[in-house]
Amino acid sequence: MGNCHVEPAGRKILRRGAGAIATLVATLTLVCAAPVRAEDGEAWVGTRGLLRSPQSTVQVGSKVVATGASHRVYRVERVQGDWLWVASGNLRGWVKAGEFLPFDKAIDHFTDLIRRNPGDPGAYNSRGNIWADKGEFLIAIGDYSEAIKLNPHYIQAFLNRGDVWLRKGDPKKALEDFSEAIRLNPDYAPAYYDRANVWQVLGNDDRAIADYTEALRLDPQLAKAYNNRGNAQADKGRLARAVADYTQALKLDPEFASAYFNRGYAYRDLKEYDKAIADFDRVLELDGKFPRAYNSRGVCRAAKKDYAGALADYDTALRLAPQYASAYHNRGKARAELGRLDEAITDFDRAIAIDPKYAEAYRDRGLAWERKQDRDRASADLRVAARLDPKLITATGDRQDSVPKSKGKRINAKRD
């Protein structure tokens, strides 16, 4: 459910009447699964769940930092008396144990709500979110569809169903749902954000940029829209604009690891390696188990001839992700630069075993064989590389350095 919203049926944009809102709130208050037992202590650490009602609050001191109306999914990090310290993304705070609904009780909870009030679209929508979190996409779609049948103006159900269609691999149906949500409320920023994500999946960066821009016009504080628009700009080769978008995302959310990673990647493509390394350093401060950040920092270090630092980063990336073909390839290139050709060839072998269509790995293994005076193996590998990517070998037979293929390697922010 990390990519879904728990939407109470009475939210204003859904245009439901006050009576229906009262019915749902009353039901949520009276019919609940057993509350979390805070006294169970560490047993609850790591539990994922949601707030029971729109009136439930997350607090830091006396300040309310979120309510159940924000539709976030939380993870319990620690317990103190009757209070749980919960986290959702970068948001953290205390919630009363009795106001927290663990996922393992949520299906029964919302099924009971449906049994008591089968005409309540909010309960179907919320149960659909739990099914989606469990990967039961068809069941989730069924619940969202029932919610929409009961309330054809239920925008959040359209958005949640669209998200599941996208996760299920059907972007066209996702596009239909997000477009309907926009038709129902043309001033709702999350709908434009969600549709923009689909345009990116479909390869239409111009339409994605247009939708992200509209989302930001409606909600200038939407850091994830700046991040994702930056990715679309970078995919079109507009790296300066991409950097500007990532920087704005980081002003809004200074702990946005994906934005640091994406900006570092843009700096890497711009060959501003010191700035890139600084961004990847920051990513790893926020998440020390991020293999792509180690791999990308290694590339920048290798570009600065810091091969020892690069090899250390590739080693760490591979310890965290043993099937990481790019890290094997990059480590092989660094070893080849140091003259360690046998080790380099072994790394290229591993990269190719993981990804048999890895043109650059064939090319670089061929060059290593050439340096070892093994002309037959070198020619064979270079022919495969040229077949897989003709741009790697020019018409005159010269081997070309591969242009960084960043499209698709940046990280889009997820839905809340």
Residue pairs with C-beta under 8 A, 6 or more apart in sequence:
1 48
1 50
1 73
1 103
1 129
1 130
1 132
1 133
2 73
2 133
2 414
3 132
3 163
3 167
3 414
3 415
4 73
4 128
4 129
4 132
4 133
4 160
4 163
4 164
4 415
5 71
5 129
5 156
5 159
5 160
5 415
5 416
6 50
6 68
6 71
6 73
6 125
6 126
6 129
7 14
7 71
7 122
7 125
7 126
7 154
7 156
7 157
7 160
8 21
8 24
8 25
8 28
8 53
8 54
8 68
8 69
8 122
8 126
9 16
9 20
9 21
9 24
9 120
9 121
9 122
9 123
9 125
9 147
9 151
9 154
10 16
10 18
10 20
10 21
10 22
10 24
10 25
10 54
10 122
11 54
11 69
11 156
13 155
13 156
13 185
13 188
14 151
14 153
14 154
14 155
14 156
15 153
16 151
20 120
23 117
23 120
24 120
24 122
24 123
25 53
25 54
25 55
27 113
27 116
27 117
27 120
27 123
28 52
28 53
28 113
29 53
31 109
31 112
31 113
31 116
32 52
32 101
32 109
33 101
33 102
33 105
33 106
33 108
33 109
33 112
34 105
35 97
35 98
35 99
35 100
36 44
36 47
36 49
36 76
36 84
36 97
36 98
36 100
36 102
37 44
37 97
38 44
38 79
38 80
38 81
38 82
38 83
38 84
38 97
40 79
41 79
42 79
44 76
44 79
44 84
44 102
45 76
45 77
45 78
45 79
46 75
46 76
47 75
47 76
47 102
47 103
48 73
48 74
48 75
48 76
48 102
48 103
49 73
49 74
49 76
49 100
49 101
49 102
49 103
49 106
50 68
50 71
50 72
50 73
50 74
50 100
50 101
50 103
50 106
51 57
51 58
51 67
51 68
51 72
51 74
51 95
51 99
51 100
51 101
52 68
52 98
52 99
52 100
52 101
53 68
53 99
54 67
54 68
54 69
55 67
55 68
56 67
56 68
56 95
56 96
56 99
56 100
57 64
57 66
57 67
57 68
57 95
57 99
58 64
58 65
58 66
58 67
58 74
58 86
58 91
58 93
58 94
58 95
59 65
59 93
59 94
59 95
60 92
60 93
60 94
65 91
65 92
65 93
66 72
66 88
66 91
66 93
68 99
70 416
71 156
71 416
72 88
72 89
72 91
72 416
73 88
73 133
74 86
74 87
74 88
74 95
74 100
75 86
75 87
75 88
76 84
76 85
76 86
76 100
77 85
77 86
77 87
77 92
78 84
78 85
79 85
79 97
80 94
82 96
82 97
82 98
83 94
83 95
83 96
83 97
84 94
84 95
84 96
84 97
84 100
85 92
85 93
85 94
86 92
86 93
86 94
86 95
86 100
88 416
89 416
90 253
90 255
90 256
101 109
103 130
103 133
106 126
106 127
106 130
107 127
107 130
107 131
110 123
110 124
110 126
110 127
110 130
111 127
113 120
113 123
114 120
114 123
114 124
114 127
117 123
119 150
120 150
121 146
121 147
121 148
121 150
121 151
121 154
121 157
122 147
124 143
124 144
124 146
124 147
124 150
124 157
125 143
125 144
125 147
125 154
125 156
125 157
125 160
127 143
128 139
128 140
128 141
128 142
128 143
128 144
128 147
128 157
128 160
128 161
128 164
129 140
129 160
131 137
131 139
131 140
131 143
132 140
132 160
132 163
132 164
132 167
137 164
137 167
137 168
140 160
140 161
140 164
141 161
141 164
141 165
141 168
144 157
144 158
144 160
144 161
144 164
145 161
147 154
147 157
148 154
148 157
148 158
148 161
151 157
153 184
155 181
155 184
155 185
155 188
155 191
158 177
158 178
158 180
158 181
158 184
159 177
159 178
159 181
159 190
159 191
159 194
161 177
162 173
162 174
162 175
162 176
162 177
162 178
162 181
162 194
162 198
163 174
163 194
163 415
165 171
165 173
165 174
165 177
166 174
166 197
166 198
166 201
171 198
171 201
171 202
174 194
174 198
175 195
175 198
175 199
175 202
178 191
178 194
178 195
178 198
179 195
181 188
181 191
181 194
182 188
182 191
182 192
182 195
185 191
187 218
188 218
189 214
189 215
189 216
189 218
189 219
189 222
189 225
190 215
190 415
192 211
192 212
192 214
192 215
192 218
193 211
193 212
193 215
193 222
193 224
193 225
193 228
193 415
194 415
195 211
196 207
196 208
196 209
196 210
196 211
196 212
196 215
196 225
196 228
196 229
196 232
197 208
197 228
197 412
197 415
199 205
199 207
199 208
199 211
200 208
200 228
200 231
200 232
200 235
200 412
205 232
205 233
205 235
205 236
206 236
208 228
208 229
208 232
209 229
209 232
209 233
212 225
212 226
212 228
212 229
212 232
213 229
215 222
215 225
216 222
216 225
216 226
216 229
219 225
221 252
223 248
223 249
223 250
223 252
223 253
223 256
223 259
223 413
224 249
224 256
224 413
224 414
225 413
226 245
226 246
226 248
226 249
226 252
226 259
227 245
227 246
227 249
227 256
227 258
227 259
227 262
227 412
227 413
228 412
228 413
229 245
230 241
230 242
230 243
230 244
230 245
230 246
230 249
230 259
230 262
230 263
230 266
230 410
231 242
231 262
231 410
231 411
231 412
233 239
233 241
233 242
233 245
234 242
234 262
234 265
234 266
234 269
234 406
234 407
234 410
235 406
235 407
235 408
235 410
239 266
239 269
239 270
242 262
242 263
242 266
243 263
243 266
243 267
243 270
246 259
246 260
246 262
246 263
246 266
247 263
249 256
249 259
250 256
250 259
250 260
250 263
253 259
255 286
256 413
257 282
257 283
257 286
257 287
257 290
258 411
258 412
258 413
259 413
260 279
260 280
260 282
260 283
260 286
261 279
261 280
261 283
261 290
261 292
261 293
261 296
261 410
261 411
262 410
262 411
263 279
264 275
264 276
264 277
264 278
264 279
264 280
264 283
264 293
264 296
264 297
264 300
265 276
265 296
265 406
265 409
265 410
266 406
267 273
267 275
267 276
267 279
268 276
268 296
268 299
268 300
268 404
269 404
269 406
271 303
273 300
273 301
273 303
273 304
276 296
276 297
276 300
277 297
277 300
277 301
280 293
280 294
280 296
280 297
280 300
281 297
283 290
283 293
284 290
284 293
284 294
284 297
287 293
289 320
290 320
291 316
291 317
291 318
291 320
291 321
291 324
291 327
292 317
292 409
294 313
294 314
294 316
294 317
294 320
294 327
295 313
295 314
295 317
295 324
295 326
295 327
295 330
297 313
298 309
298 310
298 311
298 312
298 313
298 314
298 317
298 327
298 330
298 331
298 334
299 310
299 330
301 307
301 309
301 310
301 313
302 310
302 330
302 333
302 334
302 337
307 334
307 337
307 338
310 330
310 331
310 334
311 331
311 334
311 335
314 327
314 328
314 330
314 331
314 334
315 331
317 324
317 327
318 324
318 327
318 328
318 331
321 327
323 354
324 354
325 350
325 351
325 354
325 355
325 358
325 361
326 351
328 347
328 348
328 350
328 351
328 354
328 361
329 347
329 348
329 351
329 358
329 360
329 361
329 364
331 347
332 343
332 344
332 345
332 346
332 347
332 348
332 351
332 361
332 364
332 365
332 368
333 344
333 364
335 341
335 343
335 344
335 347
336 344
336 364
336 367
336 368
336 371
341 368
341 371
341 372
344 364
344 365
344 368
345 365
345 368
345 369
348 361
348 362
348 364
348 365
348 368
349 365
351 358
351 361
352 358
352 361
352 362
352 365
355 361
357 388
358 388
359 384
359 385
359 388
359 389
359 392
359 402
360 385
360 389
360 392
360 402
362 381
362 382
362 384
362 385
362 388
363 381
363 382
363 385
363 392
363 393
363 399
363 402
365 381
366 377
366 378
366 379
366 380
366 381
366 382
366 385
367 378
367 382
367 399
369 375
369 377
369 378
369 381
370 378
382 393
382 399
385 392
385 393
386 392
386 393
389 402
391 400
392 399
392 400
392 402
393 399
393 400
394 400
